[in-house]
Amino acid sequence: MNMDWKNIVKPTITKIIIFLLLMGGLNYWIILSTHVLDARILVGVPLGFWPVGSFMAWPNASTPPTVEFSWVNFIIDVVFWYLVSCGVVALYHKIKK
């Protein structure tokens, strides 16, 4: 089977399962295992998209900066992990030959 770009990025159930395991599993594990005190950061792999942490309220202090969910980073992560899953399946088919 000749794998051209159209076939490599075409969704299949295998690619979707690998994508869900990588995107969902890795990011879920990273987000739940990250603990930040008195700061707020974006967490995710490869780019942070989910805000984690909290701020302490100090008297006479300025308002803490807002750190919110990053849609841009989330979309980049989705594309990255989907391309990785496509690469894994393409590599499997190449080795299988």
URQUIZI-V893750 format. One record per pair of residues at least 24 apart in sequence whose ideal C-beta (glycine too) atoms are under 10 Angstrom apart, sorted by sequence separation. I is the first residue (numbers start at 1). J is the second residue. D is the distance in Angstrom with one decimal. If there is no record, write none. Layout:
((I J D) (I J D))
This chain:
((40 64 7.3) (49 73 4.0) (50 74 8.1) (39 64 8.9) (40 65 7.7) (42 67 6.4) (47 72 8.4) (48 73 6.2) (49 74 4.1) (38 64 9.3) (39 65 9.9) (40 66 8.2) (41 67 6.8) (42 68 8.8) (44 70 8.3) (47 73 4.0) (48 74 9.6) (49 75 8.7) (40 67 4.1) (42 69 8.3) (46 73 9.0) (47 74 8.2) (49 76 8.4) (50 77 9.9) (39 67 8.9) (40 68 9.3) (42 70 5.7) (47 75 9.7) (49 77 6.1) (44 73 6.6) (47 76 5.5) (48 77 9.0) (49 78 9.5) (44 74 7.4) (46 76 8.0) (47 77 5.6) (42 73 6.7) (46 77 6.6) (42 74 9.8) (44 76 9.7) (45 77 7.3) (44 77 5.8) (47 80 8.0) (46 80 5.9) (45 80 8.9) (46 81 8.6) (45 81 8.5) (46 84 9.7) (27 74 9.4) (27 77 7.3) (23 74 9.7) (26 77 9.8) (23 77 6.7) (27 81 8.6) (22 77 9.9) (23 78 6.4) (26 81 8.1) (23 80 8.5) (24 81 8.9) (22 80 9.2) (23 81 4.0) (19 78 8.3) (22 81 4.8) (23 82 7.7) (21 81 9.3) (22 82 9.0) (20 81 9.0) (23 84 8.9) (19 81 5.6) (22 84 6.2) (23 85 8.4) (18 81 8.7) (19 82 5.2) (22 85 6.3) (18 82 9.1) (19 83 9.4) (21 85 8.4) (19 84 8.0) (20 85 8.7) (16 82 8.7) (18 84 8.0) (19 85 4.2) (22 88 8.6) (15 82 7.3) (18 85 3.9) (19 86 8.6) (15 83 9.9) (17 85 8.3) (18 86 8.7) (15 84 9.9) (16 85 7.7) (18 87 9.7) (19 88 9.5) (15 85 4.8) (18 88 5.7) (11 82 8.4) (14 85 8.2) (15 86 5.7) (18 89 6.9) (14 86 10.0) (15 87 9.7) (9 82 8.0) (12 85 9.6) (15 88 8.2) (9 83 7.6) (11 85 9.6) (12 86 9.2) (14 88 8.9) (15 89 5.4) (18 92 9.7) (8 83 9.1) (11 86 8.9) (14 89 5.7) (15 90 9.5) (10 86 8.6) (9 86 5.4) (12 89 7.2) (8 86 5.3) (9 87 10.0) (14 92 8.6) (7 86 9.5) (8 87 7.9) (5 86 9.6) (8 89 7.9) (9 90 9.4) (7 89 9.9) (8 90 5.1) (3 86 9.8) (7 90 8.5) (5 90 9.9) (8 93 9.3) (3 89 9.1) (7 93 9.4) (3 90 5.5) (3 91 9.9) (3 93 6.2) (3 94 7.4) (1 93 6.7) (1 96 9.6) (1 97 8.3))
